[in-house]
């Protein structure tokens, strides 16, 4: 897991939600969402 590909800002999530969800689901990966530079949540494929 590349850290640069697995950490995104909340503004990036807002702008690209559909694409990110599709990618997370397709590749069964976890994405860390940051807010103000701090990790806040993890999004993971079920």
C-alpha distance matrix in Angstrom:
0.0 3.8 6.2 8.8 7.8 7.1 10.5 13.7 17.3 19.7 21.8 19.1 18.6 22.4 22.8 20.2 20.1 21.0 18.5 15.6 16.9 17.3 13.8 12.4 15.1 14.8 11.1 11.2 8.3 8.9 10.0 11.6 15.0 17.0 20.8 22.8 19.8 19.1 16.4 18.6 16.9 13.9 14.2 13.1 14.5 17.5
3.8 0.0 3.8 5.5 5.4 6.2 8.9 12.0 15.6 18.5 20.1 17.4 17.7 21.4 21.4 19.1 19.7 21.0 18.2 15.4 17.5 18.1 14.4 13.7 16.9 16.5 13.1 13.8 10.7 10.7 10.5 11.6 14.4 15.9 19.5 21.0 17.9 17.8 15.7 18.4 17.3 14.9 15.3 15.2 16.8 20.2
6.2 3.8 0.0 3.8 5.4 5.0 6.2 9.7 12.9 15.9 17.8 15.5 16.0 19.7 20.1 18.3 18.9 20.8 18.4 15.3 17.6 18.8 15.5 14.4 17.9 18.2 15.1 15.3 11.7 10.5 9.3 9.2 11.8 12.6 16.2 17.5 14.3 14.1 12.3 15.3 14.8 12.9 14.1 14.8 17.2 20.5
8.8 5.5 3.8 0.0 3.8 5.6 5.9 8.2 11.3 14.7 15.9 13.3 14.5 18.0 17.8 16.3 17.5 19.5 16.9 14.3 17.1 18.3 15.0 14.7 18.4 18.4 15.8 16.6 13.2 12.3 10.3 10.2 11.8 12.3 15.6 16.6 13.6 14.4 13.2 16.1 15.9 14.5 15.2 16.3 18.5 22.1
7.8 5.4 5.4 3.8 0.0 3.8 5.9 7.6 11.3 14.1 15.3 12.2 12.8 16.4 16.1 13.9 14.9 16.4 13.6 11.0 13.8 14.6 11.2 11.2 14.8 14.7 12.2 13.4 10.3 9.9 8.1 9.5 11.2 12.9 16.3 18.0 15.5 16.0 14.1 16.3 15.3 13.2 13.1 13.8 15.5 19.2
7.1 6.2 5.0 5.6 3.8 0.0 3.8 6.6 10.3 12.6 14.7 12.1 11.8 15.6 16.2 14.0 14.1 16.0 13.9 10.5 12.6 14.2 11.1 9.8 13.5 14.3 11.8 11.8 8.2 6.8 4.8 6.0 8.5 10.6 14.3 16.5 14.1 13.8 11.3 13.2 11.8 9.6 9.9 10.7 13.0 16.5
10.5 8.9 6.2 5.9 5.9 3.8 0.0 3.8 7.0 9.8 11.9 10.0 10.2 13.8 14.7 13.4 13.8 16.4 14.8 11.5 13.8 16.0 13.5 12.2 16.0 17.2 15.1 15.0 11.4 9.0 5.9 4.7 5.9 7.1 10.8 12.8 10.3 10.3 8.3 10.6 10.2 9.1 10.2 12.3 15.1 18.5
13.7 12.0 9.7 8.2 7.6 6.6 3.8 0.0 3.8 6.6 8.3 6.3 6.9 10.3 11.1 10.3 11.1 14.1 12.8 9.9 12.6 15.0 13.2 12.5 16.1 17.6 16.2 16.4 13.2 11.0 7.3 6.3 5.1 6.2 9.1 11.2 9.7 10.5 9.2 10.6 10.4 10.1 10.6 13.3 15.8 19.3
17.3 15.6 12.9 11.3 11.3 10.3 7.0 3.8 0.0 3.8 5.4 5.2 6.4 8.8 10.1 10.6 11.4 14.9 14.4 11.9 14.4 17.2 16.0 15.3 18.7 20.5 19.6 19.5 16.5 13.9 10.1 8.3 5.4 4.7 6.1 8.2 7.7 9.1 8.8 9.6 10.4 11.4 12.2 15.5 18.2 21.4
19.7 18.5 15.9 14.7 14.1 12.6 9.8 6.6 3.8 0.0 3.8 5.4 4.9 6.2 8.7 9.8 9.8 13.6 14.0 11.7 13.5 16.7 16.3 15.5 18.5 20.7 20.4 20.0 17.4 14.7 11.1 9.4 5.8 5.8 5.8 8.7 9.7 10.3 9.8 9.1 9.6 11.2 11.6 15.2 17.7 20.5
21.8 20.1 17.8 15.9 15.3 14.7 11.9 8.3 5.4 3.8 0.0 3.8 5.4 5.0 6.3 8.6 9.7 13.3 13.7 12.3 14.6 17.4 17.2 17.2 20.1 22.0 21.9 22.1 19.7 17.4 13.8 12.7 9.3 8.9 8.3 10.1 11.4 13.0 13.1 12.8 13.3 14.8 14.7 18.1 20.2 23.1
19.1 17.4 15.5 13.3 12.2 12.1 10.0 6.3 5.2 5.4 3.8 0.0 3.8 5.4 5.2 6.0 7.9 11.2 10.7 9.3 12.2 14.6 14.0 14.4 17.4 18.9 18.8 19.4 17.0 15.3 11.7 11.5 8.9 9.6 10.4 12.4 12.6 14.2 13.6 13.8 13.7 14.1 13.5 16.5 18.2 21.5
18.6 17.7 16.0 14.5 12.8 11.8 10.2 6.9 6.4 4.9 5.4 3.8 0.0 3.8 5.5 5.2 5.1 8.8 9.1 7.2 9.3 12.2 12.2 12.0 14.8 16.8 17.0 17.1 15.1 13.3 10.0 10.2 7.6 9.5 10.6 13.5 13.9 14.5 13.1 12.5 11.5 11.7 10.5 13.5 15.2 18.2
22.4 21.4 19.7 18.0 16.4 15.6 13.8 10.3 8.8 6.2 5.0 5.4 3.8 0.0 3.8 5.7 5.6 9.1 10.5 9.8 11.2 14.0 14.8 14.9 17.1 19.3 20.0 20.2 18.5 16.7 13.6 13.6 10.6 11.8 11.8 14.4 15.7 16.5 15.6 14.4 13.7 14.6 13.3 16.4 17.8 20.4
22.8 21.4 20.1 17.8 16.1 16.2 14.7 11.1 10.1 8.7 6.3 5.2 5.5 3.8 0.0 3.8 6.1 8.7 9.3 9.6 11.9 13.8 14.4 15.5 17.7 19.2 20.0 20.9 19.3 18.2 15.0 15.5 12.9 14.0 14.2 16.4 17.3 18.7 18.0 17.4 16.8 17.2 15.6 18.3 19.3 22.3
20.2 19.1 18.3 16.3 13.9 14.0 13.4 10.3 10.6 9.8 8.6 6.0 5.2 5.7 3.8 0.0 3.8 5.8 5.5 6.1 8.6 10.2 10.7 12.1 14.2 15.4 16.4 17.5 16.2 15.6 12.8 14.2 12.4 14.4 15.5 18.0 18.3 19.4 18.0 17.6 16.2 15.8 13.7 15.9 16.4 19.5
20.1 19.7 18.9 17.5 14.9 14.1 13.8 11.1 11.4 9.8 9.7 7.9 5.1 5.6 6.1 3.8 0.0 3.8 5.6 5.2 6.1 8.5 9.9 10.4 12.1 14.1 15.4 15.8 14.8 14.0 11.7 13.2 11.6 14.2 15.4 18.5 18.9 19.2 17.3 16.3 14.3 13.8 11.2 13.3 13.7 16.4
21.0 21.0 20.8 19.5 16.4 16.0 16.4 14.1 14.9 13.6 13.3 11.2 8.8 9.1 8.7 5.8 3.8 0.0 3.8 5.5 5.3 6.2 8.7 10.0 10.7 12.2 14.3 15.1 15.1 15.2 13.6 15.9 14.8 17.7 19.1 22.2 22.5 22.8 20.7 19.6 17.3 16.1 13.0 14.2 13.5 16.0
18.5 18.2 18.4 16.9 13.6 13.9 14.8 12.8 14.4 14.0 13.7 10.7 9.1 10.5 9.3 5.5 5.6 3.8 0.0 3.8 5.5 5.1 6.2 8.6 9.9 10.5 12.1 13.7 13.5 14.1 12.5 15.2 14.7 17.5 19.5 22.3 22.0 22.5 20.4 20.1 17.8 16.2 13.3 14.1 13.5 16.5
15.6 15.4 15.3 14.3 11.0 10.5 11.5 9.9 11.9 11.7 12.3 9.3 7.2 9.8 9.6 6.1 5.2 5.5 3.8 0.0 3.8 5.4 5.1 6.0 8.5 9.8 10.5 11.4 10.4 10.5 8.7 11.4 11.3 14.4 16.7 19.8 19.2 19.3 17.0 16.7 14.3 12.5 9.7 10.8 10.9 14.2
16.9 17.5 17.6 17.1 13.8 12.6 13.8 12.6 14.4 13.5 14.6 12.2 9.3 11.2 11.9 8.6 6.1 5.3 5.5 3.8 0.0 3.8 5.4 5.1 6.0 8.4 10.0 10.1 10.1 10.3 9.6 12.5 12.6 16.1 18.3 21.7 21.4 20.9 18.2 17.3 14.3 12.3 8.7 9.1 8.3 11.2
17.3 18.1 18.8 18.3 14.6 14.2 16.0 15.0 17.2 16.7 17.4 14.6 12.2 14.0 13.8 10.2 8.5 6.2 5.1 5.4 3.8 0.0 3.8 5.6 5.2 6.0 8.5 9.8 10.7 12.1 12.0 15.4 15.8 19.3 21.7 24.9 24.3 24.1 21.4 20.8 17.8 15.4 11.9 11.4 9.6 12.3
13.8 14.4 15.5 15.0 11.2 11.1 13.5 13.2 16.0 16.3 17.2 14.0 12.2 14.8 14.4 10.7 9.9 8.7 6.2 5.1 5.4 3.8 0.0 3.8 5.4 5.1 6.0 8.0 8.2 10.0 10.0 13.6 14.6 18.0 20.8 23.9 22.7 22.6 19.8 19.9 17.1 14.4 11.4 10.7 9.5 12.8
12.4 13.7 14.4 14.7 11.2 9.8 12.2 12.5 15.3 15.5 17.2 14.4 12.0 14.9 15.5 12.1 10.4 10.0 8.6 6.0 5.1 5.6 3.8 0.0 3.8 5.6 5.4 5.4 5.2 6.7 7.4 11.2 12.7 16.4 19.4 22.6 21.4 20.7 17.6 17.4 14.3 11.2 8.1 6.9 5.9 9.6
15.1 16.9 17.9 18.4 14.8 13.5 16.0 16.1 18.7 18.5 20.1 17.4 14.8 17.1 17.7 14.2 12.1 10.7 9.9 8.5 6.0 5.2 5.4 3.8 0.0 3.8 5.7 5.2 7.3 9.4 10.8 14.4 16.0 19.7 22.5 25.9 25.0 24.0 20.7 20.2 16.7 13.6 10.2 8.1 5.3 7.9
14.8 16.5 18.2 18.4 14.7 14.3 17.2 17.6 20.5 20.7 22.0 18.9 16.8 19.3 19.2 15.4 14.1 12.2 10.5 9.8 8.4 6.0 5.1 5.6 3.8 0.0 3.8 5.8 8.2 11.3 12.8 16.6 18.3 21.9 24.9 28.1 26.8 26.2 23.1 23.0 19.7 16.5 13.3 11.2 8.5 10.9
11.1 13.1 15.1 15.8 12.2 11.8 15.1 16.2 19.6 20.4 21.9 18.8 17.0 20.0 20.0 16.4 15.4 14.3 12.1 10.5 10.0 8.5 6.0 5.4 5.7 3.8 0.0 3.8 5.5 9.1 11.0 14.8 17.1 20.6 23.9 26.9 25.2 24.5 21.3 21.7 18.7 15.2 12.6 10.3 8.5 11.3
11.2 13.8 15.3 16.6 13.4 11.8 15.0 16.4 19.5 20.0 22.1 19.4 17.1 20.2 20.9 17.5 15.8 15.1 13.7 11.4 10.1 9.8 8.0 5.4 5.2 5.8 3.8 0.0 3.8 7.0 9.9 13.5 16.1 19.7 23.0 26.2 24.6 23.3 19.8 19.9 16.6 12.9 10.4 7.4 5.4 8.0
8.3 10.7 11.7 13.2 10.3 8.2 11.4 13.2 16.5 17.4 19.7 17.0 15.1 18.5 19.3 16.2 14.8 15.1 13.5 10.4 10.1 10.7 8.2 5.2 7.3 8.2 5.5 3.8 0.0 3.8 6.7 10.1 13.1 16.4 19.9 23.0 21.1 19.9 16.4 16.9 13.9 10.3 8.5 6.2 6.4 9.7
8.9 10.7 10.5 12.3 9.9 6.8 9.0 11.0 13.9 14.7 17.4 15.3 13.3 16.7 18.2 15.6 14.0 15.2 14.1 10.5 10.3 12.1 10.0 6.7 9.4 11.3 9.1 7.0 3.8 0.0 3.8 6.7 9.8 13.2 16.6 19.7 17.9 16.4 12.8 13.2 10.2 6.6 5.6 4.4 6.9 10.0
10.0 10.5 9.3 10.3 8.1 4.8 5.9 7.3 10.1 11.1 13.8 11.7 10.0 13.6 15.0 12.8 11.7 13.6 12.5 8.7 9.6 12.0 10.0 7.4 10.8 12.8 11.0 9.9 6.7 3.8 0.0 3.8 6.4 9.8 13.3 16.3 14.7 13.6 10.3 10.9 8.4 5.6 5.1 6.5 9.2 12.6
11.6 11.6 9.2 10.2 9.5 6.0 4.7 6.3 8.3 9.4 12.7 11.5 10.2 13.6 15.5 14.2 13.2 15.9 15.2 11.4 12.5 15.4 13.6 11.2 14.4 16.6 14.8 13.5 10.1 6.7 3.8 0.0 3.8 6.5 10.1 13.1 11.3 9.8 6.5 7.5 5.9 4.4 6.3 8.8 12.2 15.1
15.0 14.4 11.8 11.8 11.2 8.5 5.9 5.1 5.4 5.8 9.3 8.9 7.6 10.6 12.9 12.4 11.6 14.8 14.7 11.3 12.6 15.8 14.6 12.7 16.0 18.3 17.1 16.1 13.1 9.8 6.4 3.8 0.0 3.8 6.9 10.2 9.4 8.3 5.8 5.9 5.3 6.1 7.5 10.9 14.1 17.0
17.0 15.9 12.6 12.3 12.9 10.6 7.1 6.2 4.7 5.8 8.9 9.6 9.5 11.8 14.0 14.4 14.2 17.7 17.5 14.4 16.1 19.3 18.0 16.4 19.7 21.9 20.6 19.7 16.4 13.2 9.8 6.5 3.8 0.0 3.8 6.6 5.7 5.1 4.2 5.3 7.1 9.1 11.2 14.6 17.9 20.6
20.8 19.5 16.2 15.6 16.3 14.3 10.8 9.1 6.1 5.8 8.3 10.4 10.6 11.8 14.2 15.5 15.4 19.1 19.5 16.7 18.3 21.7 20.8 19.4 22.5 24.9 23.9 23.0 19.9 16.6 13.3 10.1 6.9 3.8 0.0 3.8 5.3 5.4 6.5 6.3 9.0 11.8 13.8 17.5 20.7 23.2
22.8 21.0 17.5 16.6 18.0 16.5 12.8 11.2 8.2 8.7 10.1 12.4 13.5 14.4 16.4 18.0 18.5 22.2 22.3 19.8 21.7 24.9 23.9 22.6 25.9 28.1 26.9 26.2 23.0 19.7 16.3 13.1 10.2 6.6 3.8 0.0 3.8 5.6 8.5 9.3 12.5 15.2 17.4 21.0 24.3 26.9
19.8 17.9 14.3 13.6 15.5 14.1 10.3 9.7 7.7 9.7 11.4 12.6 13.9 15.7 17.3 18.3 18.9 22.5 22.0 19.2 21.4 24.3 22.7 21.4 25.0 26.8 25.2 24.6 21.1 17.9 14.7 11.3 9.4 5.7 5.3 3.8 0.0 3.8 6.8 9.1 12.1 14.2 16.7 19.9 23.3 26.1
19.1 17.8 14.1 14.4 16.0 13.8 10.3 10.5 9.1 10.3 13.0 14.2 14.5 16.5 18.7 19.4 19.2 22.8 22.5 19.3 20.9 24.1 22.6 20.7 24.0 26.2 24.5 23.3 19.9 16.4 13.6 9.8 8.3 5.1 5.4 5.6 3.8 0.0 3.8 6.2 9.5 11.9 14.9 18.0 21.6 24.0
16.4 15.7 12.3 13.2 14.1 11.3 8.3 9.2 8.8 9.8 13.1 13.6 13.1 15.6 18.0 18.0 17.3 20.7 20.4 17.0 18.2 21.4 19.8 17.6 20.7 23.1 21.3 19.8 16.4 12.8 10.3 6.5 5.8 4.2 6.5 8.5 6.8 3.8 0.0 3.8 6.2 8.2 11.4 14.3 18.0 20.4
18.6 18.4 15.3 16.1 16.3 13.2 10.6 10.6 9.6 9.1 12.8 13.8 12.5 14.4 17.4 17.6 16.3 19.6 20.1 16.7 17.3 20.8 19.9 17.4 20.2 23.0 21.7 19.9 16.9 13.2 10.9 7.5 5.9 5.3 6.3 9.3 9.1 6.2 3.8 0.0 3.8 7.2 10.2 13.5 17.1 19.0
16.9 17.3 14.8 15.9 15.3 11.8 10.2 10.4 10.4 9.6 13.3 13.7 11.5 13.7 16.8 16.2 14.3 17.3 17.8 14.3 14.3 17.8 17.1 14.3 16.7 19.7 18.7 16.6 13.9 10.2 8.4 5.9 5.3 7.1 9.0 12.5 12.1 9.5 6.2 3.8 0.0 3.8 6.6 9.8 13.4 15.2
13.9 14.9 12.9 14.5 13.2 9.6 9.1 10.1 11.4 11.2 14.8 14.1 11.7 14.6 17.2 15.8 13.8 16.1 16.2 12.5 12.3 15.4 14.4 11.2 13.6 16.5 15.2 12.9 10.3 6.6 5.6 4.4 6.1 9.1 11.8 15.2 14.2 11.9 8.2 7.2 3.8 0.0 3.8 6.4 10.1 12.2
14.2 15.3 14.1 15.2 13.1 9.9 10.2 10.6 12.2 11.6 14.7 13.5 10.5 13.3 15.6 13.7 11.2 13.0 13.3 9.7 8.7 11.9 11.4 8.1 10.2 13.3 12.6 10.4 8.5 5.6 5.1 6.3 7.5 11.2 13.8 17.4 16.7 14.9 11.4 10.2 6.6 3.8 0.0 3.8 7.0 9.5
13.1 15.2 14.8 16.3 13.8 10.7 12.3 13.3 15.5 15.2 18.1 16.5 13.5 16.4 18.3 15.9 13.3 14.2 14.1 10.8 9.1 11.4 10.7 6.9 8.1 11.2 10.3 7.4 6.2 4.4 6.5 8.8 10.9 14.6 17.5 21.0 19.9 18.0 14.3 13.5 9.8 6.4 3.8 0.0 3.8 6.3
14.5 16.8 17.2 18.5 15.5 13.0 15.1 15.8 18.2 17.7 20.2 18.2 15.2 17.8 19.3 16.4 13.7 13.5 13.5 10.9 8.3 9.6 9.5 5.9 5.3 8.5 8.5 5.4 6.4 6.9 9.2 12.2 14.1 17.9 20.7 24.3 23.3 21.6 18.0 17.1 13.4 10.1 7.0 3.8 0.0 3.8
17.5 20.2 20.5 22.1 19.2 16.5 18.5 19.3 21.4 20.5 23.1 21.5 18.2 20.4 22.3 19.5 16.4 16.0 16.5 14.2 11.2 12.3 12.8 9.6 7.9 10.9 11.3 8.0 9.7 10.0 12.6 15.1 17.0 20.6 23.2 26.9 26.1 24.0 20.4 19.0 15.2 12.2 9.5 6.3 3.8 0.0
